[in-house]
Amino acid sequence: MIEFFLQPLSYSFMQRGLLAGMMVGVLCAVLGTYVVLRGMAFLGDALAHAILPGVAVAYLMGGNLLLGALVAAAVVALGIGYFSKNGAIKEDTAIGILFSAALSLGVAMISSIRSFAVDLSHILFGNVLGVSPSDLLLTFALGAIVLLTVVLLYRPFMVLSFDPVLAATLRLPTVLLQNIMMMLLAVTVVISLQTVGVGLAAAMLVTPAAAAYMLTRRLSTMMIISALIGALSSLIGLFLSYYLNIVSGSAIVLTATVFFLIIFLVKKGKR
């Protein structure tokens, strides 16, 4: 049993992948609590796919793909906030419009890249075992900034998530808080690219948090449980990908889904 756990960790790329995966698992799980509480699961998926134009532009210009992804995600996140500001249109409508536009633009640009399948596949499907020391450092730096922001704005975010009307009554800067939350989600999605890729980033935002939501209604407790599920999913999923020779991102998300199903069935059995 000890050999089972130690053998994969004898490789430096597995050590880096494990650290990056667990960081992403915790980060997505914590931000995911706000996504679940506010019913914004579609937003996570929209932001994940909205990075495609930025990735394509960065690739064509020979720039940093993650930087291009971050810029694109930030533009879409702020665009959603702008269009839904003051109730001009509903937030889910703005998400749908910008999601479709960004996805279409990204597909159109990527289709012009002949070597797309080789060069950009890790963006679409993740490549946690390809995490370099600089990637790991960037992941932890951005992750620390996101988590620190969540800690500092914990109470305002909590009020905004549970009762937007009360937030407005208390004269909280709701528009600013909304935009900050959108930006945090955008950064989280971009950080997740290396680990689970575009297609599965939304799943890591929603699944651990949804599982935790069934166990508690207290936000701080929900964040802790969600983070534990996210971290364990990354740990177990990475070992499964090593021994079963499957894509690591898929293994991580499927493990999180198993946690969700177990909790769901246990809670259902107690009723």
Secondary structure, DSSP 8 states (H G I E B T S, - for coil): -HHHHHHHHTSHHHHHHHHHHHHHHHHHHHHHHHHHHTT-HHHHHHHHHHTHHHHHHHHHHT--HHHHHHHHHHHHHHHHHHHTGGGSS-HHHHHHHHHHHHHHHHHHHHTT-TTHHHHSHHHHH--GGG--HHHHHHHHHHHHHHHHHHHHTHHHHHHHHH-HHHHHHTT--HHHHHHHHHHHHHHHHHHHHHHHHHHHHHHHHHHHHHHHHTT---HHHHHHHHHHHHHHHHHHHHHHHHHHT--HHHHHHHHHHHHHHHHHHHHHHH-
